Amino acid sequence: MKGIVLAGGSGTRLHPVTRAVSKQLLPVYDKPMIYYPISVLMIAGIRDILIISTPVDLPAFQRLLGDGSEWGVRFSYAEQAEPNGLAEAFLIGADHIGDDTAALVLGDNIFHGQGFSTILQRAVAQVDADKGATLFGYPVGDPERYGVGEADATGRLISIEEKPAKPRSNRAITGLYLYDNDVVSLARTLTPSPRGELEITDLNLAYMHRGDARLIDLGRGFAWLDTGTHDSLVEAGQYISVLEHRQGVRIACLEELALREGWITPDDALRLGLAQGKSGYGEYVMDVARRAGASG
């Protein structure tokens, strides 16, 4: 499965902060926002990742992330010149996807929960084996603000409503999507919505109408955070800070994830930690590397 992180847009809800820098480069406590969606793909076992952003912001992502080799992954980059909708990511990333399945995660979404890696890896394996699409739902108290999904007893998606006045469920569709290889051809059939965008909901409806869409419920014990406003950005940072201090672990630490997957060695991780050693993040990476058997 190939991964895509969509980190475009102008971040108007965060102005004036985002007038000079991409929203996905802003810090969420101790690391750039984009580390969190990248970590989701890494947890799922995905190593070939396309970063899509605006022509202005893309060089900054390249400076931050490079080619990904230091984490044992491969980053490539592509431009989305205008905010033409989430589903356009599959047109931009068609060559990247090739003949494989695809995962799309939005650059401002944060996921965290016990057992998330197991859930993700099973979902990836199911899409690889059984085709179709897999979406992830999260219970919210104000579903009328979201795209809302409803599933039957088997988990098959039976309805999607965009910001419904009377929601059929309280399951908001999160910014993480898994698709079979048909996603590229289906995206090419979409027409722009009244707001001029290729809507991800229309893409999901195409799978649903074929009977090929599943909804996995991320229920109790999980956190799904959208960092698109000033308040939600602060709340996300506070959430990460509290968890990291209480549990003594770092959420979305790419070096630790790569080490755990065996994509880098303990000595590699130690070198990466030393390069950031004046920060608490760097000290944590060095500690993880030494506990894993690094020689330094």
C-alpha positions in Angstrom: 0.0 0.0 0.0 1.2 3.5 -0.9 0.6 6.4 1.4 -0.4 10.0 0.8 -0.4 12.9 3.2 -2.4 15.8 2.0 -0.9 18.9 3.5 -2.2 21.7 1.3 -4.7 24.5 1.7 -4.2 28.0 2.9 -5.1 27.5 6.6 -7.5 30.5 6.6 -9.0 29.5 9.9 -5.6 29.9 11.5 -4.8 33.3 10.1 -2.7 35.3 10.7 -0.5 32.4 12.0 -0.6 30.6 8.7 0.0 33.6 6.4 3.7 32.8 6.3 3.9 29.1 7.1 1.9 26.0 6.3 -0.5 24.9 9.0 1.0 21.4 8.9 4.4 22.8 9.8 3.1 24.4 13.0 4.1 22.7 16.3 1.7 20.4 18.1 3.5 20.5 21.4 7.0 19.1 20.7 7.0 18.2 17.0 5.6 19.5 13.6 2.0 18.8 13.0 2.8 16.6 9.9 4.7 14.1 12.1 1.4 12.9 13.4 -0.2 11.8 10.1 3.1 10.4 8.9 3.3 8.3 12.0 -0.2 6.9 11.2 1.1 5.6 7.9 4.3 4.2 9.5 2.3 2.4 12.1 0.3 0.9 9.3 3.5 -0.4 7.8 3.5 2.0 4.9 7.0 3.1 3.8 6.4 4.8 0.4 4.7 8.2 1.1 3.8 11.1 -1.1 3.5 14.5 0.5 1.2 16.9 -1.3 1.2 20.6 -0.6 1.1 24.0 -2.2 3.9 25.1 -4.5 4.9 27.8 -2.0 5.0 25.4 1.0 6.5 22.3 -0.6 10.2 23.3 -0.3 9.7 23.7 3.5 8.4 20.1 3.8 11.4 18.9 1.8 13.8 20.7 4.1 12.1 19.2 7.1 11.7 15.6 5.9 14.2 15.1 3.1 13.9 11.8 1.2 12.8 9.9 4.4 15.8 7.6 4.3 16.9 8.5 7.9 13.7 6.9 9.1 13.8 4.0 6.6 11.0 5.3 4.5 10.7 7.0 1.1 9.2 10.5 0.8 8.3 12.0 -2.6 6.6 15.3 -3.2 3.9 16.8 -5.4 2.1 20.1 -5.8 -1.6 20.9 -5.4 -1.7 24.3 -7.0 -5.2 25.1 -5.8 -7.4 23.7 -3.1 -9.5 21.6 -5.5 -10.7 19.0 -3.0 -9.4 16.0 -1.1 -10.2 13.5 -3.9 -7.8 15.4 -6.2 -5.0 13.8 -4.2 -5.6 10.6 -6.1 -5.2 12.3 -9.5 -2.1 14.1 -8.4 -0.8 10.9 -6.9 -1.8 8.5 -9.7 1.8 7.7 -10.7 2.8 7.3 -7.1 0.0 4.8 -6.5 0.7 2.8 -9.7 -0.9 -0.6 -9.4 -1.0 -0.6 -5.6 -3.6 0.2 -3.0 -3.6 3.6 -1.3 -4.0 5.3 2.1 -4.8 9.0 2.4 -4.4 10.8 5.7 -5.1 14.5 6.1 -2.1 16.6 7.3 -4.0 18.2 10.2 -5.5 15.0 11.8 -4.1 13.4 14.9 -5.0 9.8 15.9 -4.0 8.1 19.1 -5.2 5.0 20.9 -4.2 1.7 22.4 -4.1 -1.0 19.7 -4.2 1.4 16.9 -1.3 -0.3 15.0 -3.1 -3.6 15.1 -6.4 -2.1 13.8 -4.5 -0.3 11.0 -2.5 -3.2 9.9 -5.6 -5.5 9.8 -7.5 -2.8 7.8 -4.6 -2.5 5.3 -4.4 -6.3 4.9 -8.2 -6.4 4.3 -8.1 -3.8 1.6 -5.1 -5.5 0.0 -7.0 -8.8 0.0 -10.6 -8.0 -0.4 -10.5 -4.7 -2.2 -12.9 -1.9 -1.6 -12.6 1.1 0.8 -12.2 1.3 4.5 -13.1 4.5 6.4 -12.8 5.2 10.1 -15.6 6.6 12.2 -15.3 8.5 15.5 -18.1 9.3 17.9 -18.7 13.0 18.3 -21.2 15.1 20.3 -22.0 17.4 17.4 -22.2 15.2 14.3 -24.1 17.9 12.3 -20.7 19.6 11.9 -19.1 16.6 10.1 -19.5 14.0 7.3 -21.4 11.3 9.2 -21.3 7.5 8.3 -23.7 4.8 9.2 -22.8 1.1 9.1 -24.8 -2.1 9.3 -24.1 -4.9 11.8 -21.3 -6.3 9.7 -19.5 -3.0 9.4 -20.5 -2.3 5.8 -21.1 1.4 5.1 -24.8 2.0 4.3 -25.0 5.8 4.4 -22.9 9.0 4.3 -24.3 12.4 5.0 -22.4 15.7 4.8 -23.2 17.9 7.8 -26.7 16.6 8.2 -29.4 18.5 10.1 -30.6 15.2 11.6 -27.7 12.8 11.7 -28.5 9.1 11.5 -25.5 8.3 13.7 -22.9 10.2 15.7 -20.0 8.6 13.8 -17.9 11.4 12.1 -15.8 10.2 9.2 -12.2 10.9 10.1 -9.4 12.1 7.8 -8.0 8.6 7.2 -9.0 6.6 4.2 -7.9 3.2 2.7 -8.7 2.3 -0.9 -8.0 -0.4 -3.5 -6.5 0.5 -6.8 -9.8 1.5 -8.3 -9.5 4.8 -6.4 -7.6 6.5 -9.2 -10.1 5.6 -11.9 -13.1 6.4 -9.7 -11.5 9.8 -8.8 -11.2 10.6 -12.5 -15.0 10.1 -12.9 -15.9 12.8 -10.2 -17.2 16.2 -11.2 -16.6 19.3 -9.0 -19.2 20.1 -6.4 -20.9 23.4 -6.2 -18.0 24.7 -4.2 -15.7 23.7 -7.1 -14.0 20.8 -5.4 -13.6 17.0 -6.0 -15.3 15.8 -2.8 -14.0 12.8 -0.9 -17.6 12.1 0.1 -18.5 11.6 -3.5 -15.6 9.1 -3.8 -16.7 7.2 -0.7 -20.3 7.2 -2.0 -19.1 5.5 -5.2 -17.6 2.7 -3.2 -20.7 2.5 -1.0 -23.0 2.2 -3.9 -20.9 -0.8 -5.1 -21.2 -2.4 -1.7 -17.4 -2.1 -1.2 -17.1 0.4 1.7 -16.5 -0.5 5.3 -16.6 1.7 8.4 -14.3 0.9 11.4 -15.4 2.4 14.6 -12.7 4.1 16.6 -14.6 4.2 19.8 -13.8 4.5 23.5 -10.1 4.7 24.3 -9.2 6.6 21.1 -8.5 10.2 20.4 -9.1 11.9 17.0 -8.1 15.6 16.9 -8.5 18.1 14.1 -6.1 21.0 14.5 -7.7 23.4 12.1 -8.6 26.2 14.5 -6.6 28.2 17.1 -8.5 26.5 20.0 -8.2 23.0 18.6 -4.5 23.5 17.9 -3.9 24.5 21.5 -6.1 21.7 22.8 -4.2 19.1 20.7 -0.9 20.4 22.1 -2.2 20.2 25.6 -3.4 16.6 25.0 0.0 15.5 23.7 1.8 17.2 26.5 -0.2 15.6 29.2 0.0 12.1 27.8 3.7 12.3 27.1 4.6 13.6 30.6 2.3 11.2 32.4 3.3 8.1 30.3 6.9 8.9 29.7 6.6 8.2 25.9 6.6 10.4 22.9 3.6 10.2 20.5 4.4 10.2 16.8 8.2 9.9 17.4 9.2 8.9 13.9 12.7 7.6 15.0 11.1 5.3 17.6 8.6 4.0 15.2 11.2 3.3 12.5 13.3 1.5 15.1 10.4 -0.6 16.3 9.6 -1.6 12.8 13.2 -2.6 12.1 13.6 0.0 9.4 16.6 1.6 11.2 19.1 0.2 13.7 19.6 1.4 17.3 22.9 3.1 16.2 20.9 4.9 13.4 18.4 6.1 16.0 21.2 7.2 18.4 22.8 9.3 15.6 19.4 10.9 14.9 18.9 11.7 18.6 22.4 13.2 18.9 21.6 15.6 16.0 18.6 16.9 18.1 20.3 16.4 21.5 19.7 19.8 22.9 15.9 19.2 22.9 13.8 17.0 25.0 12.8 15.2 21.9 16.4 14.4 21.0 17.1 13.2 24.5 14.2 10.8 24.3 15.3 9.4 21.0 18.8 8.8 22.4 17.3 7.1 25.4 15.2 4.8 23.2 18.2 4.0 21.1 20.4 3.1 24.0 17.7 0.9 25.6 17.5 -0.9 22.2 21.2 -1.6 22.3 22.9 1.3 20.6 26.7 1.2 21.1 27.1 4.9 21.9 
